[in-house]
Amino acid sequence: MSSFEIIGGRKLTGEITPQGAKNEALQVICAVLLTPEKVTIHNIPNILDVNKLIELLQSVGVIVTKSGTSTFSFEAREVNFDYLLTKDFRDKVASLRGSIMILGPMLARFRKGFVYVPGGDKIGRRRLDTHFLGLQKLGARFDYNADDQQFTVTAPKLEGTYMLLDEASVTGTANIVMAAVMAKGTTTIFNAACEPYLFQLCTMLVQMGARIEGIGSNLITIQGVEELHGCTHTLLSDMIEVGSFIGLAAMTGSEICIKNVDYQRLGLIPDVFRRLGIRLEKKGDDIYVPAQEHYEVENFMDGSIMTIADAPWPGFTPDLISIVLVVATQARGSVLIHQKMFESRLFFVDKIIDMGAKIILCDPHRATVIGLDHQYPLRGIRMSSPDIRAGVALLIAALSAKGKSIIDNIEQIDRGYQDIDTRLRRLGAEIRRISG
């Protein structure tokens, strides 16, 4: 098991380019199962979760060819269904939550599939009901074997229908859309997730021959087609990395230019950081964050304390709540962080408190942060990364802290951030990977 050793308190400077979007990659790579033809995808990040999914598809029988540092071609000519019943398949699925999204494409094209309860971050309940209920409405039948937690799913006939999703689940919407594109007739999905990842997935499916209306909205209408074809697709820049780098610049008082951010797809992210008092400028498709010694949290118009809460898109993404909380510890002023969507995502704050932050954890969903205004820097400690996003929040805290920090369990960070230590060293960070 590896760790990061960080000597904090250094000013950083330079340019950094975000990787391809992790969450989009997991969706569009699953979509290659919808056609036997070649699908080429550019800007795929070299991170553990994505690599695991690619390995899973190879094991299933997909021909995968790497033609560049971030370009892969996929040909799903056939699927080895016997492999789906093996322990190896079960183990791979258990380590990757995104694996659940192979089910929709398999039902659409092959009318059957097998799935186990997937793994992923331990950030609270992340139920699969939306996936299963939506697929059932299209005609899928689920048979559950409690002994090995396996679902056998069959769909001799998929038929379009109207459905109102009980929650705007991103992966649930993706799974249902991928099944519906080859269902007979019209499927209407209301309360669909509309994150940029879904926009990109639907755009790619249209390139493959799907007929989808309402792309980018929460009302999607799909006319089923009999077959889909190959295409070429390029991933967006990872908006979570963009937000992480904005927070990094603010916490360390650094001047950083974030390149090629796909600004039009960032939604509220720039505005939320501005509410914390962070100055940032849009320069073409780049974001320039100047060095700031201080940043002051805004109040609401009636003078009440600023509240930053997550919400389904186009609200503020929950994946950046951990970053915002850490950045707020060195702001001037106070802010209430309200994590509505996952009840365990704030449980990393005890580590930030140990570093010297002033945080009141009100309950599993809310924390009040009293900013230190850079008058009292955080101090380095040893800590462990509980999940991807909290891990990077701890990394940002360590880079701003006085003294040495060690972050254990960095495999969690590697799941979502490509060569993060190498890229940070290019900015001047003192960080190294250690074993043991």
KAPEHU-V983194 format. One line per field, one symbol per residue. phi: phi as a letter, one per 40 degrees, with the letter a starting at -180 (. if undefined). Layout:
# KAPEHU-V983194
phi = ???
This chain:
# KAPEHU-V983194
phi = .bbbbbbcgccbahbabccccdccdcccccccccacccbbbbgcccbdcccccccccccchccbbcbacbbbbbbccabccccccccccccccccacccccccdcccccbgaababccchccbhcbcbdcdccccccchcbbbbbccbfbbcbbadabbcacabccacccccddcccccccbccgbbbbbgccbddccdcdcccccdchcbbbgcgbcbbbbccbcabbcababcccccccdccccccccccgbbbbccfcfdcbcfcddccccccgccabcbgbbbbbccbcaabccbcccgcccbbbcaddccccccbcccccccccbcchbaccbcccbcbccccccccccchcbbbccadbbacbbccfgcbccbcacabccadccccccccccccccgcbbbcfcdccccbbcfcccccccchcbaacbbg
